[in-house]
Amino acid sequence: MRDKKKVNFTLTENALDFIQEALARYNSAKIAKGINKKKDIKYSILNLNSGIELLLKQRLYSENWAYTVDNIDKNINKDIFLLGNFNSVRSEKAISRLENLCEVKLSKSDKQILDELRKKRNQIEHFNINDSMEALQSNILMALSFAIRFISNNLKHLKLSNSGNKILAEIKATSKEIEELESARIELISQQAKKDGTNLDTLFICPKCLKKLYYFIDGENSECLYCNHRASSEELAYSYLSNELGISEYSCAKDGDEWPLYICPFCGWETLVRMINGDYLCFECGEYFHEDKIKFCLRCNTPNIEDEMVGEICKNCIDDIICNDIF
């Protein structure tokens, strides 16, 4: 029997307590105003991130206690571990171990959700944060949905205490109510967009709230229909490559793949991306090029409009060659 004068939480109970507090703060923010509203959202993010990190560690612990230690090679025995005298694994490494050591697969979307929540947490704890309330609320709800799915899919084997089961049931019930309201709001936004003549298939994933409701024509005419974020052309280009294609400049360099971000032959900005279908879109000027209309110069390897090429060489390279011959 536990000593009621002591603070005792199992790993899972600790995680659920953080998540319950995050949910309470989220609900409080809906009726709060001014600085209190901002504080509620801030602490909701911090608590939710902590809770989810503990859930990931609980799954690792269930497989092998050593997997929760940051440096597995360091000489730490279980007695030292149980005293808490060690550096625990960070979330990015925890996800890698879950996939490689525990056969727990997280989808690209789940990783994006966790990455965005972690970024918000880091901004709050270590620097500053400047986001819309709608975007932050969306981040919280998507991460909360992940937490519930992760528990159902990966932690069903755990035996919770009566209080733990009660907290989990409350989290699921409250989350379901919020998600239903959220789904209704997204449906209203989508229906209004259709009435305004927007083709929903042309919307992009917003780099802030991660909803596929970002309306784009060009760098001057774009906005998220959900959180009202207006991204720069560079932010949109990187977001498309990361959130839609699931790649990063680092991963491309590591795997020896081409990073499909180029200088636009029309406006000269480095915001031209090769899309999923092979065509090209510039997130600055909005020009759309079919795949067969873009040719890469054999000399400088830059993309050019096919009609402006001289054979396999671009006009800039031709001018450069002529200039070098003259001088």
Number of C-alpha atoms within 10 A of each C-alpha: 3 7 7 7 6 7 7 11 12 12 14 22 21 17 24 26 20 21 27 22 18 27 27 16 21 23 17 17 22 12 9 15 12 8 9 13 18 14 17 21 23 21 19 28 27 22 23 28 26 21 26 25 21 21 23 25 27 22 23 23 15 15 14 13 15 18 23 26 21 16 14 12 8 9 7 14 9 10 9 11 16 10 8 10 10 15 11 17 21 14 20 13 13 22 22 14 19 19 13 11 14 16 9 17 12 15 9 14 15 17 15 17 23 22 15 20 22 20 13 22 23 14 13 16 12 9 8 10 14 9 12 13 16 15 20 21 19 19 21 25 19 19 23 24 16 19 25 16 13 19 18 11 11 15 16 10 10 12 10 15 11 9 10 18 14 11 18 19 12 14 21 17 11 14 17 13 10 15 15 11 12 14 11 12 13 17 12 12 15 18 14 13 16 12 10 9 9 14 12 15 8 12 17 20 19 27 23 23 27 23 20 20 24 26 23 19 16 15 19 15 12 19 18 24 20 21 22 19 19 21 20 13 22 17 15 25 24 19 22 22 20 17 21 16 13 14 18 16 15 11 13 13 11 9 8 9 12 10 16 17 19 18 16 23 17 14 14 13 16 17 24 29 23 21 16 11 8 12 15 23 21 30 28 24 20 19 16 14 16 12 13 11 14 19 19 16 20 13 11 11 12 16 19 20 16 16 11 13 19 12 11 12 19 24 15 12 16 14 11 11 11 11 10 9 8 7 5
